Amino acid sequence: MAYPMQLGLQDATSPIMEELLHFHDHTLMIVFLISSLVLYIISLMLTTKLTHTSTMDAQEVETVWTILPAIILIMIALPSLRILYMMDEINNPSLTVKTMGHQWYWSYEYTDYEDLSFDSYMIPTSELKPGELRLLEVDNRVVLPMEMTIRMLISSEDVLHSWAVPSLGLKTDAIPGRLNQTTLMSTRPGLFYGQCSEICGSNHSFMPIVLELVPLKYFEKWSASML
Amino acid sequence: MLGGECPKPCKGKWPTPPFDPRFPNQNQTRNCYQNFLDYHRCIKTMNRRGKSTQPCEYYFRVYHSLCPISWVQRWKEQIKDGTFAGKI
């Protein structure tokens, strides 16, 4: 989950998020290089006594500072498109889980076999146990099997919400009357936190999402116990 | 435990609805609705012809996995009341 003094993205839990992390590093480096170059040139210009009042043309430098940015943009666009297409690859999910946004909680439905559904409310700050995370913990976590491709179908029962889990690189809008699909694949077990990401009323900040990724055997035991 | 009975001609347990190339994009609303319609149309046609409704189980499995429970309940109520908008 997010941690104090965090500067970058959360650690990646899915292959797509790993790609996004590296892409972000790559693009941010380009941004820093360009910004520091520009800052340096500005500082040079402000601290020189030299003047040149008769510039007529500057064909060479104009060519360079047209071609070079074009190359830089291509260097950003190609990895970006690669990841975009990677996200759209057809995969065969092993499990389908539905989540419905409500004001102000999420409900989850696992209906591939039996009908399993439950609500997931935030734990109020006054009821937190020591060590639990404020505004992030829920009463019923979404237990899922790790290392398996899971189809997530997201919708809403009232207003717009958005189901987001940053460490998996997921954010999908929950729109009433529409069923949005996203694919979830975690490379490791653990707890992964997210928060509602579309303004939905007074308690928009108080309807978090907690995924509990466990080995398949534990998932099967849990789902049997929940029925 | 994962997976229930698989409708024919599938072997083994029902995992989850497979990729449907008719609905390749993010918006799966129509996927859910179409399978719901197809199931009821299949049942109606098989019953009319006096045949077994076993082949209709596939559509049931798909819509049951994909459609939110509240949507299915609402549509079933509408079918019962005769106010369902779809053609079955």
Contacts between the chains, C-beta under 8 A, distances in Angstrom:
chain1	res1	chain2	res2	distance
A	90	B	19	5.4
A	90	B	24	7.6
A	91	B	19	7.9
A	92	B	18	6.5
A	92	B	19	6.3
A	93	B	16	5.5
A	94	B	2	7.8
A	94	B	15	5.5
A	94	B	16	6.2
A	95	B	2	7.5
A	95	B	15	7.6
A	95	B	16	5.5
A	96	B	16	4.6
A	96	B	17	6.5
A	96	B	65	4.8
A	96	B	66	6.5
A	98	B	66	7.8
A	98	B	68	5.5
A	98	B	69	8.0
A	100	B	68	5.8
A	100	B	70	7.1
A	109	B	68	6.6
A	109	B	69	5.6
A	111	B	64	5.6
A	111	B	65	5.7
A	111	B	69	6.9
A	112	B	2	8.0
A	112	B	3	7.0
A	112	B	4	7.2
A	112	B	14	6.9
A	112	B	15	7.4
A	112	B	16	5.1
A	112	B	65	5.1
A	113	B	1	7.8
A	113	B	2	7.4
A	113	B	3	6.1
A	113	B	4	3.8
A	113	B	14	7.2
A	114	B	4	7.3
A	115	B	69	6.9
A	117	B	69	6.1
A	145	B	2	8.0
A	151	B	16	6.5
A	151	B	17	7.9
A	153	B	28	6.1
A	153	B	66	6.3
A	153	B	68	7.7
A	155	B	68	5.7
A	157	B	70	6.5
A	172	B	26	7.8
A	177	B	29	7.3
A	178	B	27	6.3
A	178	B	29	5.2
A	179	B	27	7.0
A	179	B	28	4.6
A	179	B	29	4.5
A	179	B	31	7.6
A	179	B	32	5.7
A	179	B	66	7.2
A	179	B	67	7.7
A	179	B	68	7.3
A	180	B	26	5.5
A	180	B	27	6.6
A	180	B	28	7.2
A	181	B	26	5.5
A	181	B	27	7.6
A	181	B	28	4.6
A	182	B	26	7.4
A	216	B	2	7.1
A	219	B	2	7.7
A	220	B	1	4.3
A	220	B	2	5.7
A	223	B	1	7.0
A	224	B	1	5.7
